[in-house]
Amino acid sequence: MPPGPQQPNGFPWSGKIIPWSAALRSGPTAGARTIADLPRGENVKVVLRSGGWLYVESRLESRSPLKGYVSRELIKHVQPTNTARSDVQQNVKADVTPQHIGSRFQQKQTLSRDTSVSFQLAQPRIIAIATDSYLKPTIYVADPLLPGKHVLGFGQDFSFARGRTQPHGPSIGTTTAALDGKMRLLLKEFASNDTRGKARRLFDAFLKPQRTPVFWSDTGLTADAEAHPNITTFVHRALSAPNSPERTEGQTRIHQALEKAGWDINAAALSTGLGVPAFNQGSPAWHTGDFTNGLGVMINGIQHAIVVAKEYHLDRARNEYYIKLEYVFYDVFGLDDDDLKEYGADGGWIDSDAAQGITAWWQLQHQHGYAPLITRIAFEREFRVSVPPARGTRR
């Protein structure tokens, strides 16, 4: 694919559709639902970037604003034609981008007072946390990639052993080779539409037994997760800024914590109480949605979501802040006794391939010492958010 058009790093900015038409989609993926077809030359307001996609607003034919994602290479940047004084001032100010952080910058068209930047991030820090409310931690593990090597708690599904007594149902195999084949039945049941092969790679990693649990990441898993509607919702609601496409009203999220700290991110309180997202769209019985693309069997319910502030600065000249956030999601690829009782084989003649696969998985983990894996998904998003003028500012 040829390189896309040159586009600003700061948001929002004005864009124009390049081809004869461009699909406005509900999510940052080619498989997302098409909301509308934007014609060539249609003007859009670009609010944020998500990988190779841009989240835009369009007033197609003067109707109510349409909001959604357009592939990045289909939009070019255009200079606004409005010559009102406020717009002119916005256009001649220095565009604050990540490379400017921590350094002095100037532009010939910018007045010296417009280069004032205050409240920069001293170092990466965790700024929001979400934890599964049903989780009963008994084992704790530090992720060395998180600031401060943050410790994560996990339950019985994180344990593994040799020769444990099976708490429910019959054994469906005595050798690891037999159990390996039966566990892989879960791929046929719940990952037949996994076009990236991510579920097979996770199963392969588990079935090469480790002595201790390890973190497991995969580019295919990250790509599918980042484009998932439930993850997109979490991303926006965790920030809950006035220009966020989705917000959690009446709760303190990242934007509200910044506001309470006077926009000083180093003093902002940790945001908690966020609900964890899940890969649970579709039906496990009918093998649709996440129960055919592999996400349901790989993860289903996320146990921990951590939001790390990587870069930040408040620009008082522009009355806005720039923030780069890393979203990190964790789950355990392992089973506990409740999983075996709820989904495993019970010895009846109607035991499905899925039930046998679950039982084989439990036996490998708790009777043959196959250590579970910690699935880790991480990606970054950048935001630019307007803030009220400082008190006493002359307008």
C-alpha positions in Angstrom: 0.0 0.0 0.0 1.4 3.4 -0.9 2.1 5.8 2.0 -0.9 7.8 3.1 -1.2 11.6 2.9 0.6 13.8 5.3 -1.5 14.5 8.4 -1.1 16.5 11.6 -0.2 14.9 14.9 -2.5 17.1 16.9 -6.3 16.8 17.1 -8.8 17.8 16.1 -8.0 18.9 12.5 -10.0 19.4 9.2 -9.9 16.7 6.6 -11.4 15.9 3.2 -12.3 12.6 1.6 -9.9 11.6 -1.2 -11.5 8.8 -3.2 -14.9 8.8 -4.9 -16.4 7.4 -1.7 -15.2 6.2 1.7 -17.0 4.0 4.2 -17.7 5.5 7.6 -17.5 2.6 9.9 -18.7 1.9 13.5 -15.2 0.7 14.5 -11.5 0.9 13.5 -11.6 -2.3 11.3 -12.6 -3.2 7.7 -15.2 -5.6 9.1 -17.0 -3.0 11.2 -20.6 -2.0 10.2 -20.8 0.8 7.6 -22.7 3.8 8.9 -22.5 5.8 5.7 -20.6 6.3 2.5 -18.8 9.7 2.4 -18.4 11.1 -1.1 -15.3 12.6 -2.5 -14.5 16.0 -1.2 -16.7 15.6 1.9 -15.3 17.7 4.7 -14.8 16.0 8.1 -13.5 16.8 11.5 -10.8 14.4 12.6 -11.1 13.8 16.3 -8.5 11.1 17.0 -6.4 8.3 15.5 -6.7 4.6 16.1 -3.8 2.7 14.4 -4.6 3.0 10.7 -8.0 4.6 11.2 -9.3 8.1 12.0 -12.3 8.8 14.1 -14.2 11.6 12.3 -17.4 13.7 12.5 -19.2 14.6 9.3 -22.3 16.8 8.6 -23.2 15.0 5.4 -25.7 17.1 3.5 -26.2 19.3 6.6 -27.8 16.5 8.6 -27.0 15.7 12.2 -23.3 14.9 12.8 -22.3 11.3 11.7 -19.5 9.9 13.8 -17.3 6.9 12.9 -14.0 5.6 11.6 -12.5 6.1 8.1 -9.3 4.4 6.9 -6.4 6.8 7.4 -5.2 6.9 3.8 -8.6 8.0 2.5 -8.4 11.4 4.2 -6.2 14.4 3.5 -5.5 17.3 5.7 -6.9 20.7 4.6 -6.5 24.1 6.1 -9.8 25.6 7.4 -11.1 28.4 5.2 -12.8 30.3 8.1 -10.7 33.5 8.6 -12.3 34.5 11.9 -9.7 35.8 14.4 -10.0 32.9 16.7 -9.4 30.4 13.9 -6.4 32.3 12.6 -4.9 32.2 16.0 -5.4 28.5 16.3 -3.8 27.9 12.9 -0.6 29.9 13.5 0.2 28.4 16.9 2.9 25.8 17.2 1.4 22.3 16.8 2.4 20.5 20.0 3.4 17.0 19.1 5.1 14.3 21.2 8.6 15.2 20.1 8.1 18.6 21.6 7.6 17.3 25.1 10.5 18.2 27.4 12.1 20.5 24.8 11.7 24.2 23.8 10.1 24.8 20.4 9.3 27.9 18.3 7.6 28.8 15.1 8.0 32.1 13.3 4.3 32.6 13.1 3.8 32.0 16.8 3.9 34.7 19.4 6.3 34.0 22.3 3.5 33.7 24.8 2.0 30.9 22.7 4.9 28.5 23.5 4.0 28.3 27.2 3.6 24.7 28.3 3.0 23.6 31.8 2.5 20.4 33.8 4.4 17.8 31.9 4.5 14.1 33.0 7.5 13.5 35.2 7.6 9.8 34.3 5.2 7.1 33.0 2.6 6.3 35.6 -0.5 4.1 36.0 -3.5 6.5 35.9 -6.5 4.1 35.8 -7.2 0.5 36.9 -10.1 -1.9 36.3 -10.3 -5.3 37.9 -12.9 -8.1 37.5 -15.2 -7.8 40.5 -15.5 -11.6 40.7 -11.8 -12.1 41.0 -10.6 -13.5 44.3 -6.8 -13.1 44.2 -4.7 -15.8 45.8 -1.5 -15.5 43.7 0.3 -12.3 42.8 2.6 -11.5 39.9 4.5 -8.4 38.9 4.5 -7.2 35.3 8.0 -5.8 34.7 6.7 -3.8 31.8 4.4 -1.7 34.0 5.6 1.4 35.9 6.8 0.3 39.4 6.5 -3.4 38.3 2.8 -3.2 39.3 1.5 -6.4 40.9 -1.5 -8.3 39.5 -3.6 -10.7 41.5 -5.0 -13.9 40.1 -7.2 -16.8 41.3 -7.2 -20.6 41.1 -7.1 -20.6 37.3 -3.5 -19.4 37.7 -2.5 -22.5 39.7 -1.2 -25.8 38.2 -0.3 -29.1 39.7 0.4 -32.8 39.1 -2.0 -35.6 40.1 -4.8 -33.5 41.6 -8.1 -35.3 42.3 -10.6 -34.4 39.7 -13.5 -32.5 41.4 -16.1 -33.2 38.7 -16.8 -35.7 35.9 -14.7 -38.5 34.5 -11.2 -38.4 33.2 -11.2 -38.4 29.4 -7.6 -39.4 28.9 -4.6 -40.7 30.7 -1.8 -39.5 28.4 -0.8 -36.0 27.5 -1.0 -36.9 23.8 -4.6 -37.9 24.1 -5.5 -34.9 26.2 -3.7 -32.6 23.7 -5.9 -33.8 20.9 -9.1 -33.4 22.8 -8.2 -29.9 24.1 -7.6 -28.9 20.4 -11.3 -29.7 19.8 -12.0 -26.3 21.3 -10.3 -24.7 18.3 -12.7 -26.4 15.9 -15.6 -25.4 18.2 -14.7 -21.8 18.9 -12.0 -20.6 16.5 -13.1 -21.9 13.1 -13.3 -18.2 11.9 -10.0 -17.1 13.4 -8.5 -15.7 10.2 -5.3 -14.6 12.1 -4.5 -17.9 13.6 -4.1 -16.3 17.1 -6.0 -19.0 19.0 -4.0 -21.8 17.5 -0.7 -20.0 18.5 -2.0 -19.6 22.1 -3.0 -23.3 22.3 0.4 -24.3 20.8 2.2 -22.1 23.5 0.2 -23.7 26.3 0.7 -27.3 25.0 4.4 -26.8 25.1 4.4 -27.0 28.9 6.2 -24.3 30.8 7.7 -24.8 34.3 6.2 -21.5 35.4 3.5 -19.2 34.0 4.7 -16.6 31.5 3.2 -13.5 29.8 2.0 -14.2 26.3 1.4 -11.5 23.7 0.5 -11.8 20.0 0.2 -9.2 17.2 -2.9 -10.9 15.8 -4.6 -10.9 19.2 -3.7 -7.3 19.8 -5.0 -6.2 16.4 -8.4 -8.0 16.9 -8.7 -6.7 20.4 -7.9 -3.1 19.6 -10.7 -3.1 17.0 -13.3 -4.8 19.2 -16.3 -2.6 20.0 -16.1 -3.4 23.8 -12.5 -2.4 23.9 -13.2 0.8 21.9 -15.9 1.7 24.5 -13.5 1.1 27.4 -10.8 3.3 25.8 -13.1 6.3 25.4 -14.9 5.8 28.8 -11.7 5.5 30.7 -10.8 9.0 29.5 -14.3 10.4 29.5 -13.2 13.7 28.2 -15.8 16.2 26.8 -14.8 15.2 23.2 -14.7 11.5 23.9 -17.1 9.6 21.6 -18.4 7.7 24.7 -18.3 8.8 28.3 -19.1 7.5 31.8 -21.3 10.3 33.2 -21.2 11.2 36.9 -18.0 9.2 37.6 -14.4 10.3 38.1 -12.4 9.1 35.2 -9.0 10.2 33.8 -10.2 13.6 32.6 -12.1 14.4 35.8 -9.1 13.3 37.9 -6.9 15.7 35.9 -9.4 18.5 36.4 -9.6 18.0 40.1 -5.7 18.1 40.2 -5.7 21.4 38.4 -4.5 19.6 35.2 -1.3 18.5 36.9 -1.1 14.9 35.9 1.6 14.2 38.5 -0.9 15.0 41.2 -4.0 13.4 39.7 -5.6 10.6 41.7 -5.8 7.1 40.4 -9.1 6.4 38.6 -10.7 3.1 39.8 -14.0 1.5 39.5 -13.9 1.1 35.7 -15.7 -2.0 34.6 -13.5 -4.5 32.7 -14.4 -5.2 29.1 -15.0 -8.7 27.7 -14.9 -10.5 24.4 -18.4 -11.9 24.7 -20.3 -10.7 21.6 -22.1 -13.5 19.9 -23.4 -16.9 21.1 -21.3 -19.8 22.3 -24.2 -22.2 21.5 -24.4 -21.0 17.9 -20.7 -20.3 17.5 -21.1 -16.7 16.4 -19.1 -13.6 17.0 -16.4 -14.0 19.6 -17.2 -17.7 19.9 -16.1 -18.4 16.3 -13.2 -15.8 15.9 -11.3 -17.3 18.9 -11.5 -14.4 21.3 -14.1 -16.1 23.5 -12.1 -19.3 24.1 -8.8 -17.3 24.4 -10.0 -14.7 26.9 -13.7 -14.1 27.1 -13.6 -12.0 30.4 -10.6 -9.8 31.0 -9.3 -9.9 34.6 -7.3 -6.7 34.7 -7.2 -3.5 32.6 -4.4 -1.0 33.3 -4.1 2.5 31.7 -0.6 4.0 31.7 0.0 7.6 31.0 3.1 7.6 28.7 3.3 11.3 27.7 1.4 14.4 28.8 1.5 18.2 28.7 -0.8 21.0 29.4 -0.5 23.9 26.9 -2.1 27.0 28.5 -1.6 29.1 25.4 -4.0 26.7 23.5 -6.0 25.7 26.6 -5.7 22.1 25.9 -3.7 19.0 27.0 -2.1 16.3 25.0 -2.0 12.8 26.5 -0.7 9.5 25.2 -2.2 6.5 27.0 -1.2 2.9 26.9 -4.0 0.4 27.5 -2.9 -3.0 28.9 -5.3 -5.9 29.3 -4.6 -9.2 31.1 -6.3 -12.6 31.5 -5.3 -16.1 32.5 -5.3 -18.8 29.9 -6.1 -21.4 32.4 -9.1 -23.1 34.2 -10.3 -23.4 37.8 -12.5 -26.1 39.3 -15.7 -24.0 38.7 -14.9 -24.0 35.0 -14.6 -27.8 35.0 -17.9 -28.2 36.9 -19.8 -25.7 34.6 -18.4 -26.5 31.2 -16.6 -29.9 31.5 -17.7 -33.4 30.6 -20.0 -35.2 33.1 -19.8 -38.7 31.6 -23.2 -38.5 29.8 -23.6 -39.6 26.2 -24.3 -36.1 25.2 -20.9 -34.8 26.2 -19.9 -32.4 23.4 -16.5 -31.8 21.9 -16.4 -28.5 23.8 -17.0 -30.3 27.1 -14.3 -32.8 26.4 -12.0 -30.1 25.4 -12.5 -28.2 28.7 -12.0 -31.4 30.7 -8.8 -32.2 28.8 -7.5 -28.6 29.4 -8.2 -28.9 33.2 -6.5 -32.3 33.4 -3.4 -31.0 31.5 -3.2 -28.0 33.9 -4.0 -29.7 37.2 -2.9 -33.3 36.7 0.0 -33.0 34.3 1.5 -29.7 35.5 0.9 -27.6 32.4 1.4 -24.0 33.5 -1.2 -21.4 32.5 -0.3 -18.4 30.4 -1.0 -14.7 31.1 -2.4 -13.1 28.0 -1.2 -9.5 27.7 -2.7 -7.0 25.2 -1.2 -3.6 24.9 -1.6 -0.6 22.5 -1.4 3.2 22.7 -3.8 6.0 21.8 -3.2 9.7 21.7 -5.7 12.4 22.6 -5.9 16.2 22.6 -8.5 17.7 24.9 -9.6 21.3 25.4 -9.7 22.7 29.0 -11.3 25.9 30.4 -9.1 29.0 30.4 -7.1 29.6 33.5 -8.6 32.0 36.0 -7.6 35.6 35.3 -6.7 34.9 31.7 -7.3 37.9 29.5 -9.5 37.1 26.5 
